[in-house]
Amino acid sequence: MVAAAVVAYAVAAQDAAPPVKPTAEQDDVAVETRDIKIEGTSVHYLAAGRADGRPVVLLHGARFSSKTWRETGTLEHLAKAGYQALAVDLPGYGRSPKSSIPSDRLLSQLLPKLCHGKPVIVSPSMSGRFAFPLVTSESDKVAGFVPVAPVAINDYRDKLSRITVPTLIVWGEKDTVVPLKYADVLAKEIPKSKKLIIPNARHPCYLDDPDRFHTELVKFLIDLPRPQSPSSQQNEGD
């Protein structure tokens, strides 16, 4: 069961790829450190890229934090491609303190303050507990969904068909934490989905092959329907 994968993840942590070191090429993109208050709780995040670009919200797994996306070059890559990259420290991780806000309500509270327009949610591993409640009940609030071997699949299996936005399912071929068969479960149940298996990659597959991950992520983003401007929405209503 996927619920057991959380425990397996902790046990297998010593076998997971270690955090990578920042590279010199990442220095030419400005990354801002910010905090947001929601329901009296502070949430820390990193921001890079155009403020008017499509927002891409990067969550993280249990061993990682927002800075992982800086170290892998993901923030830089998205910023250079014209997107607004927002890497969040989930409560109790990185520089975000623990919160009393339930995980199934956090993103619905956070997103309106974090970004303008509908974001794309990138949700690896543990962060599935935060992403699935939103995308299965309020799919209209996001533009796309990128589950990266997330946990909590069985908890939301009966609701996966409610995810109506384009979805890119990403898995490492050698993932021993959340079995590869669950990529097939998501692909079968989510209507507008496609599957990407990264060869020879483990559970944090974006660390084993960041170039492939970045390339496929940007391809997915480019293929999404263009966001409507307020003026175009008004014209359609005339």
Secondary structure, DSSP 4 states (H G I P E B T S, - for coil): --HHHHHHHHHGGGGSPPPPPP-GGGGGS-EEEEEEEETTEEEEEEEEE-TTSPEEEE---TT--HHHHHHTTHHHHHHHTT-EEEEE--TTSTTPPP-SS-HHHHHHHHHHHH-SSPPEEEEEGGGHHHHHHHHHH-GGG-SEEEEES-S-TGGGGGGGGG--S-EEEEEETT-SSS-THHHHHHHHHSTTEEEEEETT--SSHHHH-HHHHHHHHHHHHHHSPPPPPHHHHHHHH-
